C-alpha cells in the first residue's frame, strides 16, 4: 500500500474497534516505520501519517487500521507510551467523524523562542482536551520559530481558547500572542513557493535543491538497459560507512535514514565498551547496489542534528 495524506484528526472508518490514532509521532518517522512497528502486532488493513497538504511535513499524528479488533486492543496495551526517538507516542482508538470535532486545530504565533511544548500544553490545557500539539523549530539551528499548533478534542474548546488567549500576553510572554484557527490556503501557488525559497539562505537552498534532484540524477545514471553492466556484487549487499555520528546515535536512527532508499539488511553502530555511547561511526548494509548509490549520494553531507554526516562505501 502506498502512503496517503490527510488533514483531519478523525477516524477514516466507521469501525471504531479496529482504527487507532497515534499521537505525538516524531516528525521524521516514515510511513514504512509506522507500518513496520504496528505490523508486528497483527495484520493491518490501512496505515497513514497525516501530512500538511502544502509542505508535506508530518503533522505529528497518524492512523493504523487493523483487520482484527483484538489486534487493535493489543497494540494499545503494548505500544501506548512507547518511546520512539525523542517522543512518547500515544495510542488510542480513533473517534468516529462528527461535526463537533471538525475545525479544532489552532495556529499560535508570537510565542517566546524559549517556550517548550510542555509549557505550550500547560497554557492551552485549561480550555479543553488537547489531542496533539507541536512547536515549529528551524531544521538547521533547532531553535523555535515562535509558532505552534494545538489540536483540541472539540471545536468548541478551540473557540474558547481563541477567546481566552488571542491578543493576550500570557505569563512568560513579552508580547501578545495570536491564536486563530489553522487553515490551509488553496490558493498558494508555485510562485509563492519560489518566493519562500528566495528567503532561504544559500545553504538551505542548496539542501532543498539537492534533496529534490538527487533521486532523478542518480536514477538517470542507471537506465534499465544498463542493469547488466552493474558490478557483480550489485545485488549481494553493499556496506556503507557512516561517520561523524553523535554519541547518542542508535541503530534505529540509521534505519530511519537509510530505509527510504531501499532494502536494508543490517545496521551497526560502533559503541564504546565502557560508556556504550556511539564512537562516532557505524555501518549500513543495503541489499542493492543501485539503492546504496542513491543513499550515499543523498546522505553524504546531510545534517543529522548539528553534525554533517560523512557517508561513503566501505573500503578495506
C-alpha positions as CSV (number, residue, x, y, z in Angstrom):
1,X,0.0,0.0,0.0
2,X,1.3,3.5,-0.9
3,X,1.4,6.3,1.8
4,X,-1.6,8.6,1.8
5,X,-2.2,12.0,3.2
6,X,-5.0,13.6,5.2
7,X,-5.8,16.7,7.2
8,X,-8.3,15.8,9.8
9,X,-7.7,14.2,13.2
10,X,-10.7,11.8,12.9
11,X,-11.3,8.2,12.1
12,X,-11.4,7.3,8.4
13,X,-13.5,4.3,9.1
14,X,-16.8,3.6,10.9
15,X,-15.3,0.6,12.7
16,X,-14.1,2.2,15.9
17,X,-12.9,-1.1,17.3
18,X,-10.0,-1.5,14.8
19,X,-9.0,2.0,13.9
20,X,-6.3,3.6,16.0
21,X,-4.9,7.2,16.2
22,X,-1.3,7.6,17.1
23,X,-0.4,11.0,18.5
24,X,3.0,12.6,19.2
25,X,4.8,10.9,16.4
26,X,8.3,12.1,15.7
27,X,8.2,14.3,12.7
28,X,10.9,12.3,10.9
29,X,9.2,8.9,11.2
30,X,8.2,7.5,7.9
31,X,5.1,5.6,6.7
32,X,7.1,2.4,6.5
33,X,8.5,2.8,10.0
34,X,4.9,3.2,11.4
35,X,3.6,0.3,9.4
36,X,6.5,-1.9,10.5
37,X,6.1,-1.0,14.2
38,X,2.4,-1.7,14.3
39,X,2.5,-4.6,11.8
40,X,4.3,-6.7,14.4
41,X,1.1,-6.9,16.4
42,X,-1.2,-8.1,13.6
43,X,-2.5,-7.7,10.1
44,X,-3.0,-4.1,9.1
45,X,-5.7,-3.0,6.7
46,X,-4.5,0.6,6.2
47,X,-1.9,2.9,7.6
48,X,-1.1,6.6,7.1
49,X,0.8,9.5,8.6
50,X,-1.2,12.8,8.3
51,X,0.8,15.5,6.5
52,X,0.4,19.1,5.7
53,X,-1.1,19.4,2.2
54,X,1.2,22.2,1.1
55,X,4.6,21.4,2.7
56,X,4.2,17.6,3.0
57,X,5.6,17.7,6.5
58,X,4.2,15.3,9.1
59,X,1.5,16.8,11.4
60,X,2.7,14.6,14.2
61,X,0.0,12.0,14.2
62,X,-1.3,9.1,12.1
63,X,-3.8,6.2,11.8
64,X,-3.4,2.5,11.8
65,X,-6.5,0.3,11.0
66,X,-6.2,-3.4,11.9
67,X,-8.1,-6.2,10.3
68,X,-9.0,-7.8,13.7
69,X,-10.3,-5.8,16.8
70,X,-8.2,-7.8,19.2
71,X,-5.0,-6.7,17.4
72,X,-6.1,-3.1,17.9
73,X,-6.6,-3.6,21.6
74,X,-3.2,-5.4,21.9
75,X,-1.5,-2.5,20.1
76,X,-2.9,0.0,22.6
77,X,-1.7,-2.2,25.5
78,X,1.8,-2.7,24.1
79,X,2.6,0.5,22.3
80,X,0.8,3.3,24.1
81,X,3.5,5.2,26.0
82,X,6.3,3.8,23.9
83,X,9.4,6.0,23.5
84,X,10.1,6.5,19.7
85,X,13.2,8.6,19.1
86,X,12.6,11.7,21.1
87,X,8.8,11.3,21.5
88,X,6.5,9.3,23.7
89,X,3.7,8.2,21.4
90,X,0.0,8.0,22.5
91,X,-2.1,5.1,21.0
92,X,-5.8,5.1,21.3
93,X,-9.0,4.3,19.4
94,X,-9.8,6.9,16.7
95,X,-13.0,8.7,17.2
96,X,-15.8,8.5,14.6
97,X,-16.1,11.6,12.5
98,X,-18.6,14.2,13.6
99,X,-19.2,17.9,13.1
100,X,-18.3,18.6,16.8
101,X,-14.7,17.6,16.3
102,X,-14.0,19.3,12.9
103,X,-12.0,22.5,12.7
104,X,-10.4,22.2,16.1
105,X,-6.8,22.9,15.1
106,X,-5.3,26.2,16.2
107,X,-2.4,28.2,14.9
108,X,-0.4,30.1,17.5
109,X,2.2,32.7,16.8
110,X,4.2,35.2,18.8
111,X,5.4,32.5,21.3
112,X,8.7,33.1,23.2
113,X,11.6,31.3,21.5
114,X,12.3,29.6,24.8
115,X,8.8,28.1,25.3
116,X,8.8,24.3,25.4
117,X,6.0,22.1,24.1
118,X,5.1,21.1,27.7
119,X,4.7,24.8,28.5
120,X,2.5,25.3,25.4
121,X,0.3,22.4,26.6
122,X,0.0,23.9,30.1
123,X,-1.0,27.2,28.6
124,X,-3.9,25.7,26.5
125,X,-5.0,22.7,28.6
126,X,-7.4,24.8,30.8
127,X,-9.6,25.2,27.7
128,X,-10.1,21.5,26.8
129,X,-8.6,18.2,26.0
130,X,-5.5,18.5,23.7
131,X,-5.2,15.8,21.1
132,X,-1.8,16.8,19.9
133,X,0.5,19.9,19.9
134,X,3.8,21.0,18.4
135,X,6.2,23.9,18.2
136,X,7.9,24.6,14.9
137,X,11.7,24.7,15.0
138,X,14.3,25.7,12.5
139,X,15.7,22.5,10.9
140,X,19.2,23.8,10.8
141,X,19.6,25.6,14.2
142,X,16.9,23.7,16.1
143,X,15.7,27.0,17.5
144,X,11.9,27.6,18.0
145,X,10.3,29.8,15.3
146,X,7.8,31.1,17.9
147,X,5.0,29.3,16.1
148,X,3.0,26.3,17.2
149,X,-0.2,24.3,16.6
150,X,-2.7,23.0,19.2
151,X,-5.3,20.4,18.2
152,X,-8.3,20.2,20.6
153,X,-10.7,17.4,21.0
154,X,-13.7,19.6,20.2
155,X,-14.3,22.7,18.0
156,X,-16.0,24.5,21.0
157,X,-12.8,24.0,23.0
158,X,-10.7,25.6,20.3
159,X,-13.2,28.5,20.2
160,X,-12.8,29.1,24.0
161,X,-9.0,29.0,23.7
162,X,-9.2,31.7,21.0
163,X,-11.5,33.9,23.2
164,X,-9.2,33.4,26.2
165,X,-5.7,33.8,24.7
166,X,-5.8,35.6,21.4
167,X,-4.2,39.1,21.6
168,X,-3.4,38.3,25.3
169,X,0.0,38.3,27.0
170,X,0.2,35.1,29.0
171,X,2.8,34.6,31.7
172,X,6.3,34.3,30.3
173,X,5.4,36.2,27.1
174,X,6.7,39.7,26.5
175,X,4.3,40.3,23.6
176,X,0.7,39.4,22.9
177,X,0.2,36.1,21.1
178,X,-2.0,35.4,18.1
179,X,-4.4,32.4,18.4
180,X,-6.6,31.5,15.4
181,X,-8.0,28.5,13.5
182,X,-5.3,26.9,11.3
183,X,-6.4,26.9,7.7
184,X,-4.7,25.7,4.5
185,X,-4.8,28.2,1.7
186,X,-5.9,26.5,-1.5
187,X,-4.6,29.5,-3.5
188,X,-1.0,29.1,-2.5
189,X,0.8,28.7,-5.8
190,X,4.2,27.6,-7.0
191,X,5.1,31.3,-7.3
192,X,4.7,31.6,-3.5
193,X,6.9,28.6,-3.1
194,X,9.6,30.1,-5.2
195,X,9.3,33.3,-3.2
196,X,9.8,31.4,0.0
197,X,12.9,29.8,-1.4
198,X,14.4,33.2,-2.1
199,X,14.1,34.0,1.6
200,X,16.3,31.0,2.5
201,X,20.0,31.2,3.0
202,X,22.3,29.8,0.2
203,X,22.9,26.6,2.3
204,X,19.2,26.0,2.7
205,X,18.5,26.5,-1.0
206,X,21.4,24.1,-1.8
207,X,20.0,21.4,0.6
208,X,16.5,21.8,-0.8
209,X,17.6,21.5,-4.4
210,X,19.8,18.5,-3.6
211,X,17.0,16.6,-1.9
212,X,14.6,17.3,-4.8
213,X,17.0,16.5,-7.6
214,X,19.4,13.8,-6.4
215,X,17.0,10.8,-6.9
216,X,16.4,11.9,-10.5
217,X,20.1,12.4,-11.2
218,X,21.2,9.1,-9.8
219,X,18.4,7.2,-11.5
220,X,19.4,8.6,-14.8
221,X,22.8,7.1,-14.4
222,X,21.3,3.6,-14.2
223,X,18.8,3.2,-17.1
224,X,17.0,-0.2,-17.2
225,X,19.1,-1.3,-20.2
226,X,22.3,-0.8,-18.2
227,X,21.4,-3.1,-15.4
228,X,23.6,-5.9,-16.8
229,X,26.6,-3.6,-16.6
230,X,26.5,-3.2,-12.8
231,X,29.2,-4.8,-10.7
232,X,28.9,-8.5,-9.8
233,X,28.3,-7.6,-6.2
234,X,25.4,-5.3,-7.1
235,X,22.8,-7.5,-5.5
236,X,25.0,-9.3,-3.0
237,X,24.7,-6.5,-0.4
238,X,26.7,-3.3,-0.2
239,X,28.3,-2.0,3.0
240,X,28.2,1.8,3.7
241,X,30.4,3.6,6.1
242,X,28.7,6.4,8.1
243,X,30.9,8.8,10.0
244,X,30.5,11.8,12.4
245,X,27.6,10.4,14.3
246,X,26.5,11.9,17.6
247,X,27.3,9.9,20.8
248,X,23.6,9.2,21.4
249,X,23.0,7.8,17.9
250,X,21.5,4.3,17.9
251,X,20.6,1.7,15.2
252,X,17.0,3.0,14.9
253,X,18.2,6.4,13.7
254,X,20.3,4.7,10.9
255,X,17.4,2.5,9.9
256,X,15.2,5.6,9.7
257,X,17.8,7.4,7.5
258,X,18.5,4.6,5.0
259,X,15.2,2.6,4.7
260,X,13.6,5.2,2.4
261,X,16.3,4.4,-0.2
262,X,15.8,0.7,-0.4
263,X,16.1,-2.6,1.5
264,X,18.4,-2.5,4.4
265,X,20.0,-5.8,5.5
266,X,21.9,-4.8,8.7
267,X,22.7,-1.7,10.7
268,X,25.6,-1.5,13.2
269,X,26.5,1.4,15.4
270,X,30.0,1.1,16.9
271,X,30.0,1.7,20.6
272,X,32.5,2.4,23.3
273,X,32.8,-0.7,25.6
274,X,32.7,1.3,28.8
275,X,30.1,4.1,28.2
276,X,28.1,2.2,25.5
277,X,27.9,5.5,23.6
278,X,28.4,5.7,19.8
279,X,32.0,6.1,18.9
280,X,31.1,8.4,16.1
281,X,30.6,5.9,13.2
282,X,28.7,2.9,12.0
283,X,27.9,0.7,9.1
284,X,24.8,0.1,7.0
285,X,24.4,-2.8,4.6
286,X,21.9,-2.4,1.8
287,X,20.7,-5.2,-0.4
288,X,21.0,-3.5,-3.8
289,X,23.9,-1.6,-5.2
290,X,21.7,1.0,-7.0
291,X,19.9,1.8,-3.8
292,X,23.2,2.2,-2.0
293,X,24.4,4.6,-4.6
294,X,21.3,6.8,-4.1
295,X,21.7,6.6,-0.3
296,X,25.4,7.6,-0.4
297,X,24.8,10.4,-2.8
298,X,21.8,11.8,-0.9
299,X,23.0,11.4,2.7
300,X,26.7,12.4,2.4
301,X,26.8,15.9,3.9
302,X,23.3,15.5,5.4
303,X,23.0,17.4,8.7
304,X,21.8,15.0,11.4
305,X,21.2,17.3,14.4
306,X,24.2,19.6,14.2
307,X,26.5,17.1,12.6
308,X,27.2,16.8,8.8
309,X,27.4,13.1,8.1
310,X,30.2,11.6,6.0
311,X,28.7,8.7,4.1
312,X,30.7,6.6,1.7
313,X,31.1,3.0,0.6
314,X,33.2,0.9,3.0
315,X,36.7,0.2,1.8
316,X,39.2,-2.3,3.1
